[in-house]
Amino acid sequence: GLTGAGVVVGVSDVGPVANQHIDHKDRILVDNSIGGLQSFSYHGNHVLGTIGGAGIMNEQYKGIATGSELIFSPINTLHNSYYIDNNNMVLTNHSYAAVLVNGSEYGGKYTSHPTLTDQRIQMNDQVMEVWAAGNSDQGFQSLANGYNVAKNVLTVSGSSISQTIGVFRSASVSMGPTLDGRIKPEVCANFKNYSTNSENNYRSATGTSMAAPTLTGALALLYEHYRNLNNGDDPKSATLKAIVANTADDYGNEGPDYKWGFGNLNLNKSLKAITNTRYIESTIGRGIAAIRTKKGFSNEYLYYYLKSRAYQISDLGVGSTFKAIRKTTIENIEVPLPSYENQIKIATILFKLENLKAKRKESLNLLNEMMNSSFLELFGDP
C-alpha cells in the first residue's frame, strides 16, 4: 500500500523537536529547530506525528504517510528554495494560520505575505503548501490576513465524525470568504486526533492545526501514487489542488461555500481520480472559473469529449506569455449531443476503459520493479 515513501515533507512549526519521539526522529532529514526562537511545545511533535509518525510505541496512533521523510524548521523559515533544490521537498505544512505574522488582524485581506507566497509557488509549481484556516470563531470572513489567503495554497478547515450526527464542521474554526471574494478554505479535514507528544508518548489535540497535517499526510500519498503511475514525475501542485477540491464530499450548502470550501477530504476518490487520469492540465482563461453544463447534458460525457479533443482545443489558445482559451471560443465548440441516456452509456464505457488502462499501466510498473529487483538479486548493483 501507499506510505508516502520517498516524499519529502517540510513542517514549519514550534520546536525544537529533535529526538523527542521515536515515531519520527529517524526520518527527520533536517531539523533547524534547535536554537530557534520558539521554546519546546507539543505542537510541532503532534503535527509531525500526524503526517508521518510510524506508530512504533502504539500502532493505533501512527500517522498517515508513515514512509515519508520530514524536514522541520521554525515558523516562517521554509520560504526559500534551499530544501526544494537540496532535499526534493514537494510539500510544506503550516499549522499556524499566519496569526503570528499579522497579529490579530482578520478579514482575509490579500497582503504582501500571500502575494509573495503565490510568487514562490509559481516559481516552484510542483510544491504544495498547506495552511491551516485558523480557529477564530468570529464567523463570516474571519480568516487571518496572512499566508493562508494566498491563491495557490491549499487552506484547510476542520471537521470530524460523530456517531449521532455524522460528519460535522467545527464551529470554532475560521471561515471565508477572503476580502476579495474567493472561496477559502478549499477543503475540510479531520481536526481531532491522537498523535506524538514528547518523551515517546501520545496526546489528543484539536483545531485546524491538526486538520492541516491530516491533509498534508494524505497529499504525500497522492504524490507517491502519481509518481508510481508517471515514471517518477511529480504532479503540479495546482493539479493536486484541483483533484482534492473536486473529489471532496459536499457538505453544508450545496456546492462550494465559505465554511466547507469544496467539501470534506475524500482520499479514496482523489486516488481514483489519479488512477483513472480524471484531470486535464490546461489553461482555459483567467476569466473562466469552470465550465457548467445545461440540463440534459452529462458532465462526464462532456469531460470525455473535451478530453478527446484536448490537443485541437489547445491549438485554439491565444497569447504570447501563455496560451489562454477565450470564453467565446469555448462556447463555439460544437459538441455532439446524443440522448442523455446514451451520454451516460458512453461516459460509463469510457470510464471502464480508462480504468483498465490505468490498471494495466500500474501492473507494468510493478512488473518493471520486479524485473529490476530480480536483476539486482542475480547480478548485484552494477
N, C-alpha and C positions, 0 to 999 in steps of 0.2 A: 504494500500500500504506500500511499504518499506520506512523506515525513518532512518535506521541505529540504531534503538533502541537497547540499551544495548552494542553497540560497542564503545569502548574507544579509542580515537584518540589522540596521542601526537603531539603537534606542537612545534617545535624548531624554534624560530624566534626572531625578535627585539621587545622589550617591554619597559616598563610594559604595560599590558592591563587590569589590574584589574578594574572592574566596568566601563569600558569605553563604553560599548554598551549593551543595554538591550537585544539584539537579542541572545547573547550567555553567558552573565555574570553568569546567574544562573545555567549553565550546565558545568562550569569550575570546575572540581574536585580538581585540584591542580594548583596554579598559583605561580610559582617561579620567576616571572619577577621583582617583587619589590626588589629593592636593587641590581639588576643585573648590568652588565657593560654597557648595552645598554640604551640609553635615549629613551623616548617615540617616536614612529613612527606609522604612519597609517598602516605600512606594516603588523605587527602581527595581528592587528584587522581585516584587509582585508582578510588575509589568514583564520583566524578562521571563519569569516562570510561566506566565500566561501564554506568551508567544511560543516558547520552546523548551520549557522545563521537562527534564527526562523522566520525572516520577520515580526516581531511584529510592527515595525514602518512603514514598506512598504512591503507588501507580495510579490511584484514582484521581490524583491531583496533578497529573502530568499535563504539559502544555499541548498546544495544537500542532506545532511544527517541530517535533522532537529531534529532527535531523538537521535543523537549520544551524547556521553559525551566526554568532552575535557580536556586535560592537556596542560598547557602552560609552557614552560621553555626556558630560553635564548639559543642563538645559541651554538651548540656543547655541550649541557648538558643533552641530552636524551640517552647518550651512556652507559647506565647501566641497570641492570635488576630490579631495585627497582620498577619502575612503572609497569613492567610486573608482578612481583610477588604480589604487593600490590594493584594494580588497574586493573589488567587483560587488560593492554594495548596491542592491537594487530596491531595497525597502527601508523606510525610516518610520519610526513610531514616536509620536509626540503627545504624551498624555498630560498636557498642562494647559491646553486651550488658549495659550498666549496671554493669560491673565498677568503673568509675571513680566510681560513685555509692556503692557499698556495699563497697568494698574487696574482700576475699577471702571474703566471706560467700556460701555456696552452699546450695542446697536448694530453691529455687523458692518462697520464702515471699512471701505477698501482703501487702506492707507499705504504708506511706503513699505510696510512689512509684507503684506500679501503680494504687493507688486514685485518685490524682489524674489519672493518665493516662486511666483509664476515664471519669472525670467529664468530662474535657476532650473526649473523643470523643463522649460523649453530647450535649454542647452543640454540637458540630460534626460531625454524623453523616455528612457526605459526605467527611470527611477520613480517609484511611487512613494508619496508622502502621505501618511495617515495622521490626522489631527483629531483630538477629542473636541466635541462641541462645547463642553463645559457644563457646569452644574448650577447655573444661575436659574432659579425658578421665577424669573421676572416676567415670564410669559412671552407674548409676541415680540419678535426682533430683540432677543436677549443674548445674542452671540457677542463675545468679546470683540473689540476692534483689533484683531490681531491676525496671525498667520492663518488661522483656521477658516477665514473667509476668502482665501485665495481660490482662484477659478480652477486650477489644475490639480488641487489636492483632493483627497477623499476625507470628508468630515463626517464623523460618526457620532450618533446619539445612542442612548441606552435603552435596552428592552430586556424583558425577562419572561419567564413562563410560569403560570400559576395553575395548579390542578383544578381550581374552581373557575377561573375566568380566562384561561388560556394565555396567549401571548399579549403582553401589555407593555406600554411605554412608560418609563419612569416619569413621574410628574415633576421631579426636581431638576430635570436637565434643561439646558438652553434650547431655544428654538429659533428658527429663522423668521422671515427671510433676511437676507443681507440688506443693507441700506439701499443698494441699487436694485433690489427686487429679485435676486437669484435664489434658487432653491438651495437651502442649507438647513440641516445636514443632508447628505445624499442618501445615507442608509442608517439603519439602527442595527446594533448587535448586542449580545448578552453583556449586561453591565454588572452582574453579581457572580463572583466565583471565588473558589479557594485556589491559592497559588503560593509560591515560595515566599518565605519570610527569612529573617536572619537565623543563624545557628541551626540550619538544616531542619526547620520546622515549617509549618504552613499556617496561613490565616485567611480569613474571609475579608473581602473588600468590595465596595460598590462604587458606581459612578461611571461617567464616560471615560475616566482614566483606565477603567477595566474593559470597557467596550472597545476602545481603540486597539489594544493588543489582541483582543479576540478577533477583530477584523484583520489585523496585521498577520497573525498566525495563519488565518485562512488564505490570505493573499500569497503567503510563502508557498502553500500547497498549490495554488493556481500557477505561480511562476514555475514550479517544478513540473507540473503537468504539461504546461505549454512547451517547456524545453524538451520534454520527452517526445512530444509529437512534432517538433520543429527543429530537429537536428541540433539541439542545444542553444538555439537562439532565444533571446529574451523578447517578451512582448513589449509593446509600447505601453506606458502607464495609462495613457488615455484609453487604450483598448480594454485593459482590465477594469478600469473605472466604469466604462460603458457596460461591460459584461456584468459586473457586480450590481450595478444600478438596475439594469433591465431584467435581471433574474431574481431580484428581491421579491419577497411576498408582500403584496399590498395590504396595508392596514390603515385604519383611520379613514380620512376622507378618500373617496375614490380617486386613484391616480396620485401623482406626486403632490406632497403638501409640505408645509413648513415645520411639522412635528416629526413625521416619519421619513421625510425625504421620499425616495422611491419605494421604501418598504424595509422589511426586515431581512437581514442577510440569509440567503439560501445557498450554502456552499455546494450542495449536490447539483443544483440547477446550473450554477456557474461552471462547474467541472464539465457537465454535459454540453454546455454551450461551446466550450473549447474543444471537446472531443469531436463534436459534430460541425465545427467551424461555422457556428451560427453568428458570424460577425463579418463585417466588411470594413477595412481600413481605408477611408477616403475622406475628402473634404467636400461637403455639399455646398457650403456657403456660410459666411459669417452671420447672415440674417435669417437663416433657417435652423430651427431647433430640432424639428422632426418632420417626418412625412406621415400624415394621418390619412387613413382610408375612409371612404364614404360607405354608407350602408350598402350591403350586397357585395362588398369586396373583402376578401380574406387577407389579413396581414401576412400570414405565412405564404400564401400564393404570391403576393406582391414581393415579398422578400426574395423568394427563389427566382422570380422573373428578373428582378433588377440585378440579382447576383449573376445570373446567366449572361447579362448584358453589361457587366461591370467595366470591361475594357472599352467597349463602344461609348458608354456613358462618360467614362473618364476622359475620352478624347474631346468631349463637348466642353470641357472646362476652359476657362479663360483666366488670364492674369500672368504677370511676369514673375513675381516672387513665388507664388504657388497657384496652381490651377484650382479655381473655385467654380462650382456649377450654380448658375443663377436659378432663382425660383421659376422664372418663366420657361427656362429650358426643361426643368423637371416636369412642369405642367404640360409641355408639348410632347412628351414621350408617349407614344401610343402603346398601350398595354392590352393584349388580347383579353377579352372578358367572357369566358365560358360561364355556365351557371354556377351559382355559389356552391352547390353540391360537388360539381366537377373540380372547382378550385380546391376544395378540401381534399378530394381524392388525389389530385396532382401533387399538392403540398405534402400529403402523407406518404406517397410513394417516394418522392424526392428525399424526404426526411429519412426514410428507412435506408435508401441507397447511400445517403450521406453518412449514416451511422455505420453501415457495413464497411464503407471506405475507410472511415476513421479507425474502426476496429482492426481492419487489415493492416493499416499503417502502423498501429500500435504493436501488432503481432510481429511485423517485420523488424521494428525497432528492438523488440525483445529477442528475436532470433539473432539479430546482429550482435547484441550484447552477449548472448550465449556463445556465439562463434568466437568473439574476441576473448572471452573468458577461457574457453577451451584451448585457444591458441596459446594463451599465457601459461596455462597449466602444462601443456605439452612441450612447449619450446622456451618458456621463460620470456621475460621482458627484453626485447631487442634493444 
